[in-house]
Amino acid sequence: MIKEKPEMKIPVETKRFVKAKPVKYNVINSKSTAQGRLYSVAEFDLIAEASGKILQGNIQLKKGTVFTKGQVLFTVYTDEAILDLKSSKSIYLNSLANALPDIKIDFPEYQEKVNTFFSSININKNLPAFPDFENEKLKIFLSSRNLLSDYYKILKDELQLSRHIIRAPFNGTYTDVFIESGAFANLGGKVAHIIQTDILELEVPLERFDSEWIKIGDKVKIYSEKTDLNRIGTVVRKNLFIDENTQSQGIFIRPLNNQNPFLLVGEYLTANFPGHPIKNAMQVPRNIVFNTNEVFVIIGGRLQKKKINVIKINNENSLVFNGLPEGDTLVMQPLINFFEGTQIMVHK
């Protein structure tokens, strides 16, 4: 008996369901978000402008110590310089006193002015301004007695003495201390490194596409992704060059730092810049794009790959693109183990 051949069954193609939507372009308001690092607007080394023993000022000469503008940070031993300056002023007073009788006789019209200058000199204070004399003969007389040259030499010594006392140029802190109190500093020796802490700037790198829309004076929201820190900052300047390594342009934002929690130099914060319009574009989830610039579209009920033009990656979740014909049905979810030609149904 001949067995009948089994009937051949035609495999049924399984239809798979996906989320999809038609491609439609609009004007997208694209906000820019990027992370940057806080820097101080002023930081430099303190250099000893005189040699001598380092003496502590109003605050400790220690790393991390906070100071306010005008406080004495430290002094270079001044006793000898002060005594030398007092001696020079005493000698000058004596020379001027010896010249007063001759001035009274030869230049009586200037006697009162010279006497006032003489009386105002205090060896414990800086010299007063030298009187302005228009008489050429009087100038020659004063020069012959070395009263002019000695005056300016004392001014120079006063300036040198002021360099023994180092005052804080701003509100700040020590980030490094190289010579402790009590140690000897040579002329030109590096004593400490300081930074300003009340005025900081956030440097944020942005792609040229976004940075060209940013204007000086723009208000920017600044926040920390780890804490509840929030600030409003102002764009104060932009680099006029592109970093060759990152291909980004630096944007500098100055936030207020007058409230708790205080901003700290070196920490990373995120800046949210005002949006700018992107014409003829569509925003989609970033995870529907594969191989950098490919997506799935549905044509005749089947999957097909197409390339898109990625205009901007907003963040880890979304991007803006164009390059597909309007009306194409774009798959709006990531597909795993799907291939071109797979029969597809769209979720309604």
FENCORCOR-V643235 format. One record per pair of residues at least 12 apart in sequence whose C-alpha atoms are under 8 Angstrom apart, sorted by the first residue. I is the first residue (numbers start at 1). J is the second residue. Records with the same first field share a line. If there is no record, write none. Layout:
I->J, J
This chain:
13->343
14->343
15->342, 343, 344, 345
16->343, 344, 345
17->344, 345, 346, 347
18->331, 332, 333, 344, 345, 346, 347
19->331, 332, 333, 346, 347
20->329, 330, 331, 332, 333, 346, 347
21->329, 330, 331, 332
22->326, 327, 328, 329, 330
23->282, 324, 325, 326, 327, 328, 329, 330
24->281, 282, 326, 327
25->279, 280, 281, 282, 322, 326
26->279, 280, 281, 282
27->277, 278, 279, 280, 281, 282
28->277, 278, 279, 280, 281, 282, 283
29->275, 276, 277, 278
30->275, 276, 277, 278, 314
31->272, 273, 274, 275, 276, 314
32->210, 272, 273, 274, 275, 314
33->270, 271, 272, 273, 314, 315
34->204, 205, 206, 270, 271, 272
35->204, 205, 268, 269, 270, 271
36->202, 203, 204, 205, 268, 269, 270, 271
37->202, 203, 204, 265, 266, 267, 268, 269
38->200, 201, 202, 203, 264, 265, 266, 267, 268, 269
39->200, 201, 202, 203, 265, 266
40->195, 196, 197, 199, 200, 201, 265
41->196, 199, 200, 201
42->195, 196
43->193, 194, 195, 196
44->193, 194, 195
45->190, 191, 192, 193, 194
46->190, 191, 192, 193, 194
47->188, 189, 190, 191, 192
48->76, 164, 185, 186, 187, 188, 189, 190, 191
49->163, 164, 187, 188, 189
50->76, 160, 163, 164, 185, 186, 187, 188
51->76, 184, 185, 186, 187
52->76, 77, 184, 185, 186
53->76, 77, 181, 182, 183, 184, 185
54->74, 75, 76, 77, 179, 180, 181, 182, 183, 184, 185
55->74, 75, 76, 77, 181, 182
56->73, 74, 75, 181, 182
57->71, 72, 73, 74, 75
58->71, 72, 73, 74
59->71, 72, 73
60->73
61->73, 74, 177, 180, 181
62->174, 176, 177, 180
63->173, 174, 175, 176, 177
64->173, 174, 175, 176
65->173, 174
66->171, 172, 173, 174
67->168, 171, 172, 173
68->168, 170, 171, 172
69->167, 168, 169, 170, 171, 172
70->167, 168, 169, 170
71->167, 168
72->165, 166, 167, 168
73->165, 166, 167, 168
74->165, 166, 167
75->164, 165, 166
76->164, 165, 185
77->164
78->161, 164
81->161
82->161
85->154, 157, 158
86->123, 124
88->154
89->123, 154
90->123
92->147, 150, 151
93->118, 121
95->145, 147
96->118, 147
97->118
99->145
100->114, 115
107->138
113->131
114->131
117->130, 131
126->155, 158
127->154, 155
170->196
171->196, 197, 198
172->194, 195, 196, 197, 198
173->194, 195, 196, 197
174->192, 193, 194, 195
175->192, 193, 194, 195
176->192, 193, 194
177->191, 192, 193
178->190, 191, 192
179->191, 192
197->264, 265
198->257, 258
199->254, 255, 256, 257
200->254, 255, 257, 263, 265
201->252, 253, 254, 255
202->252, 253, 254, 255, 269
203->250, 251, 252, 253
204->250, 251, 252, 253, 271
205->248, 249, 250, 251
206->248, 249, 250, 251
207->247, 248, 249
208->247, 248, 249
211->249, 251
213->276
214->273, 274
215->235
216->234, 235, 236, 237, 238
217->234, 235, 236
218->234, 235, 274
219->232, 233, 234, 235, 273, 274
220->232, 233, 234, 235, 253, 271, 272, 273, 274
221->233, 271, 272, 273
222->255, 269, 270, 271, 272
223->269, 270, 271
224->268, 269, 270
225->269, 270
229->261
231->255, 256
232->255, 256
233->253, 254, 255, 256
234->253, 254, 255
235->251, 252, 253, 254
236->252, 253, 254
237->251, 252, 253
238->250, 251, 252
239->251
280->322
281->320, 321, 322
282->320, 321, 322
283->318, 319, 320, 321
284->318, 319, 320, 321, 332
285->317, 318, 319, 332, 333
286->313, 316, 317, 318, 319
287->317, 318, 333, 334
288->331, 332, 333, 334, 335
289->334
293->307, 308, 309, 310
294->306, 307, 308
295->307, 308, 330, 331
296->330, 331
297->328, 329, 330, 331
298->328, 329, 330, 331, 344
299->328, 329
301->343, 344, 345
302->340, 341, 342, 343, 344
303->339, 340, 341, 342, 343, 344
304->340, 341
305->340
306->324
307->323, 324
308->321, 322, 323, 324
309->321, 322, 323
310->322
